[in-house]
Amino acid sequence: MSQTIPTTPETRREPGTRKPPGPRSLSPLSSASALQRDPIRFALDIWHRYGDVVRFRFLFWPAYVLYHPDHVKRVLQENHRNYNKNFPNMKAARELFGNGLFTSDGESWLRQRRLMQPSFHHKRLTGFGRLMTETTAAMLERWQRTAPGDTPLDISVEMTRLTLRIAGLALFSLDLSNEADMVGRTFTTLGPLISKYATLPFPPLWVPTPRNRRLLAGLNTLNTVVYAIIEERRKQPVDTNTPDLLWMLLSARDEETGEGMSDQQLRDEVLTLLLAGHETTAAALAWTWYLLSQHPEVERRLHAELDTVLAGQLPTVEHLDALPYTRMVIQEAMRLYPPAFGFTRFATASDEIGGYPIPANSVMFLSAYCTHRHPAFWEEPEVFDPERFTPERSAGRPRFAYFPFGGGPRQCIGNAFAMMEAQLVLATVAQRYSLRLVPGHPVEPQVLLTMRPRSGLPMTLHPR
């Protein structure tokens, strides 16, 4: 599983007007093909050869890959207004999910962010803690019935099923993990198709290929159901005792105009939250179980913390501050295997980064996977060491040496929800089971919508 990590760039350039180093012989089409085929290997190889700022041609545009935290900070925070999401892959995502927070830009994004931000305040999210632990406990009961002895379960699939159920209940108060549920079944089927189209949006959706027909049929199904739920909810009074996220979004009002969201806006945000709300957390949890299975000393310390703090009880939101090692285990898993391999931005005007001029209309690639392994900021970067996230060892580390949820104004709005969910799920499961990878099973990261194990994670359950 180890990857080659650069220690010193082979090529350096003095600041000024000279172009950054990069693979000059790589054609615009072949660079796109290499990035599509194996983005992990591509990003690591050019980093090792050329250093922290790498230039190449990507289709019709000059492209730059940035690895240094200061350069990431420049794009995501310091000069974020210069770097938008107006890129072909994001345009393809808009065709599928509309103009939600993930895909929108400019004033449209700012208005939606203002509308949605109160719904994701930490105090409002804590009400979902019990939902998360009870849903996880129900999964454990199913495991006990259906996976006795050495029967392996694909933990990647199990975590996806669990987080989809939690997302559905938190959003709609509906169980979307049920095979009989139309939304859950359609969303599960669409996942791989969405991933392939968003990564390579060709041919466009209007071309009636078998893939595109399946995509459009699935989206029509989702639209019918989601719009029906929104219409029904608008007729009902808000249940202030058990509000789900849809209730919160329906009641959201713009502070300046007093306007709420249209049905179209609600649909776009709901589908985006469904996707991001289960895919990313499922990926983070799957990699966490894999890493724990390979590092029994970390698992022992995790178990010790859980046994001391919880004493066999289901965890609650109130326990989270008393479970710092549990949180650090998740943070370290997301350092090594960030759910989002990277982030793409488009430069609207010229800039300067790392002493190099960045022309307007450039594509900017930021690789969280690589920056999280930067040897200048992470000691022994390939080692799974949760304690690197203690306050003492984190002191002085640049903010953007670690950005699994992005950063700056466009940092993922659901990051607090995701971390709370991951910590509660990990604590609930690890109290009862140790998980062990089936011997000899190959584990290799694959970049789709999120970074997932290419061949799944068959694991056996070992009661504690």
C-alpha positions as CSV (number, residue, x, y, z in Angstrom):
1,M,0.0,0.0,0.0
2,S,2.9,2.4,0.4
3,Q,3.5,5.0,-2.3
4,T,6.7,6.8,-3.3
5,I,6.9,10.2,-1.5
6,P,9.1,12.9,-2.7
7,T,11.8,14.2,-0.3
8,T,13.3,16.9,-2.5
9,P,12.0,18.1,-5.8
10,E,14.2,17.2,-8.7
11,T,13.6,20.5,-10.4
12,R,13.5,24.0,-8.8
13,R,12.9,27.4,-10.3
14,E,13.6,30.8,-9.0
15,P,10.5,33.0,-8.4
16,G,9.7,35.4,-11.2
17,T,8.1,35.0,-14.6
18,R,9.4,31.5,-15.5
19,K,6.9,28.7,-15.9
20,P,6.8,26.0,-13.3
21,P,8.4,22.7,-14.2
22,G,6.3,19.9,-15.6
23,P,6.0,17.1,-18.2
24,R,6.4,19.1,-21.4
25,S,6.3,15.9,-23.6
26,L,2.8,15.0,-22.2
27,S,0.1,15.9,-24.8
28,P,-3.1,17.6,-23.6
29,L,-5.1,14.5,-24.4
30,S,-2.7,12.0,-22.9
31,S,-2.5,14.1,-19.6
32,A,-6.3,13.9,-19.4
33,S,-6.2,10.2,-20.1
34,A,-3.5,9.6,-17.4
35,L,-5.4,11.7,-14.9
36,Q,-8.6,9.8,-15.6
37,R,-7.0,6.4,-15.6
38,D,-5.1,6.6,-12.3
39,P,-5.1,10.0,-10.7
40,I,-3.2,8.8,-7.6
41,R,-0.3,7.5,-9.6
42,F,-0.3,10.5,-11.9
43,A,-0.3,13.0,-9.0
44,L,2.4,11.2,-7.1
45,D,4.7,10.7,-10.1
46,I,4.7,14.3,-11.2
47,W,5.1,15.5,-7.6
48,H,8.1,13.3,-7.2
49,R,9.7,14.5,-10.5
50,Y,8.9,18.2,-10.4
51,G,8.1,19.5,-6.9
52,D,5.3,21.5,-5.3
53,V,4.0,23.4,-8.3
54,V,3.7,21.4,-11.5
55,R,2.4,22.6,-14.9
56,F,1.1,20.7,-17.9
57,R,-1.5,21.0,-20.6
58,F,-5.0,19.5,-19.8
59,L,-7.2,19.3,-22.9
60,F,-7.7,23.0,-23.9
61,W,-6.2,24.6,-20.8
62,P,-3.0,25.2,-18.9
63,A,-3.2,23.1,-15.7
64,Y,-1.4,23.3,-12.4
65,V,-1.1,20.8,-9.6
66,L,-0.4,22.4,-6.2
67,Y,1.0,20.4,-3.3
68,H,2.2,22.9,-0.7
69,P,-0.2,23.9,2.0
70,D,0.5,27.6,1.4
71,H,-0.4,27.2,-2.3
72,V,-3.6,25.3,-1.4
73,K,-4.5,28.1,1.1
74,R,-4.0,30.7,-1.7
75,V,-6.6,29.0,-3.9
76,L,-9.1,28.0,-1.3
77,Q,-8.9,30.9,1.1
78,E,-6.7,33.9,0.4
79,N,-7.7,34.5,-3.2
80,H,-10.8,32.2,-3.4
81,R,-12.8,34.7,-5.4
82,N,-10.4,34.2,-8.3
83,Y,-10.9,30.5,-8.3
84,N,-14.4,29.2,-9.2
85,K,-16.0,25.9,-10.1
86,N,-16.7,26.8,-13.8
87,F,-15.0,23.7,-15.2
88,P,-16.4,21.0,-17.5
89,N,-16.6,18.3,-14.8
90,M,-18.5,20.6,-12.6
91,K,-20.8,21.5,-15.5
92,A,-21.5,17.8,-15.8
93,A,-22.3,17.6,-12.1
94,R,-24.8,20.5,-12.6
95,E,-26.6,18.5,-15.2
96,L,-27.2,15.8,-12.6
97,F,-27.7,17.6,-9.4
98,G,-28.7,21.1,-10.4
99,N,-27.4,24.3,-8.8
100,G,-26.8,23.1,-5.2
101,L,-24.1,24.3,-2.9
102,F,-21.5,21.8,-4.3
103,T,-21.9,23.0,-7.9
104,S,-23.0,26.6,-7.7
105,D,-20.8,29.7,-7.8
106,G,-20.9,33.4,-7.1
107,E,-24.0,35.1,-5.8
108,S,-26.1,32.0,-6.2
109,W,-23.7,30.0,-4.0
110,L,-23.5,32.8,-1.4
111,R,-27.3,33.1,-1.1
112,Q,-27.7,29.4,-0.7
113,R,-24.9,29.2,1.9
114,R,-26.5,31.9,3.9
115,L,-29.8,30.1,3.8
116,M,-28.5,26.7,4.8
117,Q,-25.8,27.6,7.3
118,P,-28.1,27.9,10.4
119,S,-29.4,24.3,9.7
120,F,-25.9,23.0,10.0
121,H,-25.1,24.8,13.3
122,H,-23.5,22.3,15.7
123,K,-26.3,22.8,18.3
124,R,-29.0,21.8,15.7
125,L,-27.0,18.8,14.5
126,T,-26.6,17.3,18.0
127,G,-30.2,16.2,17.8
128,F,-29.2,13.6,15.2
129,G,-26.7,11.8,17.5
130,R,-29.3,9.4,18.9
131,L,-30.5,8.6,15.4
132,M,-26.9,7.7,14.4
133,T,-26.2,5.4,17.3
134,E,-29.6,3.6,17.2
135,T,-29.3,3.1,13.4
136,T,-25.8,1.6,13.9
137,A,-27.0,-0.6,16.8
138,A,-29.7,-1.9,14.4
139,M,-27.0,-2.8,11.9
140,L,-25.0,-4.7,14.5
141,E,-28.1,-6.7,15.4
142,R,-28.5,-7.6,11.7
143,W,-24.8,-8.6,11.6
144,Q,-25.3,-10.9,14.5
145,R,-28.2,-12.6,12.7
146,T,-26.7,-12.8,9.2
147,A,-22.9,-13.1,9.6
148,P,-22.1,-15.8,12.1
149,G,-18.7,-17.3,12.6
150,D,-16.2,-16.6,9.8
151,T,-18.7,-15.3,7.2
152,P,-17.2,-12.2,5.7
153,L,-19.0,-8.9,5.1
154,D,-18.0,-6.3,2.6
155,I,-17.5,-3.5,5.0
156,S,-17.3,-0.9,2.3
157,V,-20.9,-1.9,1.2
158,E,-22.0,-2.1,4.8
159,M,-20.8,1.4,5.6
160,T,-22.6,2.7,2.5
161,R,-25.8,1.1,3.5
162,L,-25.5,2.4,7.0
163,T,-24.7,6.0,6.1
164,L,-27.4,6.1,3.4
165,R,-29.9,5.0,6.0
166,I,-28.7,7.7,8.4
167,A,-28.7,10.4,5.6
168,G,-32.3,9.4,4.6
169,L,-33.6,9.5,8.2
170,A,-31.8,12.8,8.9
171,L,-33.0,14.4,5.7
172,F,-36.5,13.0,5.2
173,S,-37.2,10.8,8.2
174,L,-37.2,7.9,5.6
175,D,-35.2,4.7,5.6
176,L,-33.5,4.7,2.2
177,S,-31.4,1.6,2.9
178,N,-34.5,-0.6,2.6
179,E,-34.3,-2.6,-0.7
180,A,-38.0,-1.9,-1.2
181,D,-37.5,1.9,-1.0
182,M,-37.5,3.4,-4.4
183,V,-35.2,6.4,-3.6
184,G,-32.6,4.2,-1.9
185,R,-32.6,1.6,-4.6
186,T,-32.4,4.2,-7.4
187,F,-29.7,6.1,-5.6
188,T,-27.6,3.0,-5.1
189,T,-27.9,2.0,-8.8
190,L,-27.1,5.5,-9.9
191,G,-23.9,5.8,-7.8
192,P,-21.5,4.2,-10.3
193,L,-23.1,5.8,-13.3
194,I,-22.9,9.3,-11.7
195,S,-19.2,8.7,-10.8
196,K,-18.3,7.8,-14.4
197,Y,-20.2,10.6,-16.0
198,A,-18.9,13.3,-13.6
199,T,-15.3,12.1,-14.1
200,L,-15.6,11.8,-17.9
201,P,-18.7,13.7,-19.2
202,F,-18.7,12.3,-22.7
203,P,-20.8,11.7,-24.5
204,P,-23.1,14.4,-23.1
205,L,-26.4,13.5,-21.5
206,W,-28.4,14.5,-24.6
207,V,-26.8,11.6,-26.5
208,P,-29.1,8.6,-26.0
209,T,-26.4,6.1,-25.0
210,P,-27.4,3.2,-22.7
211,R,-25.5,4.8,-19.8
212,N,-27.2,8.2,-20.4
213,R,-30.7,6.6,-20.7
214,R,-30.2,4.8,-17.4
215,L,-28.9,8.0,-15.7
216,L,-31.8,10.1,-16.9
217,A,-34.4,7.5,-16.0
218,G,-32.9,7.3,-12.5
219,L,-32.8,11.0,-12.1
220,N,-36.5,11.2,-13.2
221,T,-37.4,8.7,-10.6
222,L,-35.5,10.6,-7.9
223,N,-37.1,13.9,-9.0
224,T,-40.6,12.5,-8.9
225,V,-40.2,11.2,-5.3
226,V,-38.2,14.2,-3.9
227,Y,-40.7,16.7,-5.4
228,A,-43.6,14.8,-3.9
229,I,-41.9,14.8,-0.5
230,I,-41.3,18.5,-0.7
231,E,-44.9,19.2,-1.7
232,E,-46.3,17.1,1.1
233,R,-44.0,18.7,3.7
234,R,-45.1,22.2,2.6
235,K,-48.6,21.3,3.6
236,Q,-47.7,20.1,7.1
237,P,-46.8,22.1,10.2
238,V,-43.2,21.9,11.3
239,D,-42.6,19.4,14.1
240,T,-40.3,21.3,16.3
241,N,-39.6,18.3,18.5
242,T,-38.1,16.1,15.9
243,P,-37.2,18.3,12.9
244,D,-35.2,16.7,10.1
245,L,-33.0,18.6,7.7
246,L,-35.8,19.0,5.2
247,W,-37.9,20.8,7.8
248,M,-34.9,23.0,8.6
249,L,-34.4,23.9,4.9
250,L,-38.1,24.5,4.3
251,S,-38.1,27.0,7.2
252,A,-34.8,28.7,6.2
253,R,-35.2,32.4,5.3
254,D,-32.7,34.8,3.7
255,E,-31.7,37.4,6.3
256,E,-31.7,40.2,3.7
257,T,-34.8,39.3,1.6
258,G,-36.8,37.0,3.9
259,E,-37.3,34.6,1.0
260,G,-37.1,30.8,1.4
261,M,-36.0,28.2,-1.1
262,S,-37.9,27.3,-4.2
263,D,-38.8,23.6,-4.8
264,Q,-36.1,23.5,-7.4
265,Q,-33.5,24.7,-5.0
266,L,-34.7,22.3,-2.3
267,R,-34.5,19.4,-4.8
268,D,-30.9,20.4,-5.8
269,E,-29.7,20.7,-2.2
270,V,-31.5,17.5,-1.0
271,L,-29.9,15.4,-3.8
272,T,-26.5,16.9,-3.1
273,L,-26.8,16.3,0.6
274,L,-27.9,12.7,0.0
275,L,-24.9,12.0,-2.1
276,A,-22.3,13.9,0.0
277,G,-24.0,13.0,3.2
278,H,-23.5,9.2,2.8
279,E,-20.7,8.7,0.3
280,T,-17.9,10.6,2.0
281,T,-18.6,9.3,5.5
282,A,-19.0,5.7,4.3
283,A,-15.6,6.0,2.6
284,A,-13.9,7.4,5.7
285,L,-15.3,4.7,7.9
286,A,-14.4,1.9,5.5
287,W,-10.8,3.0,5.4
288,T,-10.8,3.4,9.2
289,W,-11.8,-0.3,9.7
290,Y,-9.1,-1.4,7.2
291,L,-6.4,0.6,9.0
292,L,-7.5,-0.6,12.4
293,S,-7.3,-4.2,11.2
294,Q,-3.7,-3.6,10.2
295,H,-2.6,-1.8,13.4
296,P,-3.7,-3.8,16.4
297,E,-1.8,-1.5,18.8
298,V,-4.0,1.4,17.7
299,E,-7.1,-0.7,18.0
300,R,-6.1,-1.7,21.5
301,R,-5.8,1.9,22.6
302,L,-9.1,2.7,20.9
303,H,-10.8,-0.1,22.8
304,A,-9.3,1.1,26.1
305,E,-10.7,4.6,25.6
306,L,-14.2,3.2,24.7
307,D,-14.2,0.8,27.6
308,T,-13.2,3.5,30.1
309,V,-15.5,6.2,28.9
310,L,-18.6,4.3,27.8
311,A,-18.5,1.1,29.9
312,G,-20.7,-0.7,27.5
313,Q,-23.2,2.0,27.0
314,L,-24.2,3.4,23.6
315,P,-22.2,6.6,22.9
316,T,-24.0,9.9,22.9
317,V,-23.1,13.4,21.6
318,E,-22.2,14.3,25.2
319,H,-19.5,11.6,25.2
320,L,-17.7,12.9,22.1
321,D,-15.4,15.4,23.9
322,A,-14.3,12.5,26.2
323,L,-13.4,10.3,23.2
324,P,-10.4,12.3,21.7
325,Y,-8.5,9.2,20.5
326,T,-11.6,7.9,18.7
327,R,-11.7,11.2,16.8
328,M,-8.0,11.2,16.1
329,V,-8.3,7.7,14.6
330,I,-10.9,9.0,12.1
331,Q,-8.8,12.1,11.4
332,E,-5.7,10.0,10.7
333,A,-7.7,7.6,8.4
334,M,-8.9,10.7,6.4
335,R,-5.4,11.9,6.2
336,L,-4.2,8.8,4.6
337,Y,-7.3,8.2,2.5
338,P,-9.3,11.4,2.2
339,P,-12.8,10.7,0.9
340,A,-12.2,13.5,-1.7
341,F,-9.0,12.7,-3.5
342,G,-8.7,16.4,-4.5
343,F,-10.4,19.6,-5.5
344,T,-10.5,21.4,-8.9
345,R,-10.8,25.2,-9.4
346,F,-10.7,27.4,-12.5
347,A,-8.7,30.7,-12.4
348,T,-10.8,33.6,-13.7
349,A,-7.9,36.1,-13.6
350,S,-4.1,35.9,-13.4
351,D,-2.4,35.3,-10.1
352,E,1.0,34.3,-8.7
353,I,1.6,31.2,-6.6
354,G,4.9,30.0,-5.2
355,G,6.6,32.7,-7.3
356,Y,5.2,31.5,-10.5
357,P,2.7,33.4,-12.7
358,I,-0.7,31.7,-13.0
359,P,-2.5,32.9,-16.2
360,A,-6.3,33.4,-16.3
361,N,-8.3,30.4,-17.6
362,S,-6.0,27.9,-15.9
363,V,-7.2,24.7,-14.3
364,M,-6.0,24.2,-10.7
365,F,-5.8,20.7,-9.2
366,L,-5.3,20.4,-5.4
367,S,-4.5,16.9,-4.2
368,A,-5.5,16.3,-0.6
369,Y,-4.1,12.7,-0.9
370,C,-0.6,14.1,-1.7
371,T,-0.6,17.1,0.5
372,H,-1.6,14.9,3.4
373,R,1.6,13.0,2.8
374,H,3.9,16.0,2.4
375,P,7.1,15.0,4.3
376,A,7.8,18.6,5.2
377,F,4.7,18.7,7.3
378,W,4.1,15.1,8.3
379,E,6.7,12.9,10.0
380,E,6.8,9.4,8.5
381,P,3.8,10.3,6.3
382,E,2.9,6.7,5.3
383,V,2.6,5.5,9.0
384,F,-0.9,5.3,10.6
385,D,-0.4,7.3,13.7
386,P,-3.5,8.9,15.2
387,E,-1.5,10.7,17.9
388,R,-0.1,13.1,15.3
389,F,-3.5,14.9,15.8
390,T,-2.9,15.7,19.5
391,P,-2.8,19.4,20.2
392,E,0.9,19.3,21.0
393,R,1.9,17.6,17.7
394,S,-0.6,19.7,15.7
395,A,0.8,23.0,17.0
396,G,2.5,24.9,14.2
397,R,1.3,22.7,11.4
398,P,-0.1,24.8,8.5
399,R,-3.9,24.8,8.4
400,F,-3.9,23.5,4.8
401,A,-1.6,20.6,5.4
402,Y,-4.8,18.8,6.1
403,F,-8.0,19.6,4.3
404,P,-10.3,16.5,3.9
405,F,-13.4,18.8,3.8
406,G,-11.8,21.5,1.6
407,G,-11.3,24.9,3.2
408,G,-12.0,28.6,3.1
409,P,-15.5,29.9,2.6
410,R,-16.4,26.8,0.6
411,Q,-15.5,24.3,3.2
412,C,-18.0,21.5,3.3
413,I,-21.1,22.6,5.1
414,G,-21.7,19.1,6.5
415,N,-18.2,18.6,8.0
416,A,-19.5,18.7,11.6
417,F,-22.3,16.3,10.8
418,A,-19.9,13.9,9.1
419,M,-17.4,14.0,12.0
420,M,-20.1,13.5,14.6
421,E,-21.5,10.5,12.6
422,A,-18.1,8.9,12.0
423,Q,-17.1,9.2,15.6
424,L,-20.4,7.8,16.9
425,V,-20.5,4.9,14.4
426,L,-16.9,4.0,15.2
427,A,-17.5,4.0,18.9
428,T,-20.7,2.0,18.6
429,V,-19.2,-0.8,16.4
430,A,-15.8,-1.0,18.0
431,Q,-17.3,-1.6,21.5
432,R,-18.8,-4.9,20.2
433,Y,-16.5,-6.1,17.3
434,S,-13.0,-6.1,16.0
435,L,-13.0,-6.4,12.2
436,R,-10.4,-8.4,10.3
437,L,-9.6,-8.3,6.6
438,V,-9.9,-11.6,4.8
439,P,-6.3,-12.8,4.4
440,G,-4.8,-12.3,1.0
441,H,-7.4,-9.8,-0.2
442,P,-5.8,-7.0,-2.2
443,V,-6.5,-3.5,-1.0
444,E,-6.0,-0.6,-3.5
445,P,-7.5,2.8,-3.4
446,Q,-9.7,3.8,-6.4
447,V,-10.8,7.4,-7.1
448,L,-14.5,7.6,-8.1
449,L,-16.8,10.2,-6.5
450,T,-14.9,9.3,-3.3
451,M,-11.8,7.3,-2.7
452,R,-12.9,3.7,-2.2
453,P,-11.2,0.3,-2.0
454,R,-11.1,-1.0,-5.6
455,S,-12.1,-4.6,-4.8
456,G,-14.2,-3.9,-1.6
457,L,-13.2,-4.8,1.9
458,P,-14.3,-8.3,2.9
459,M,-13.9,-8.5,6.7
460,T,-14.8,-11.0,9.4
461,L,-16.4,-10.0,12.7
462,H,-14.8,-10.9,16.0
463,P,-16.9,-10.2,19.0
464,R,-15.1,-8.6,21.9
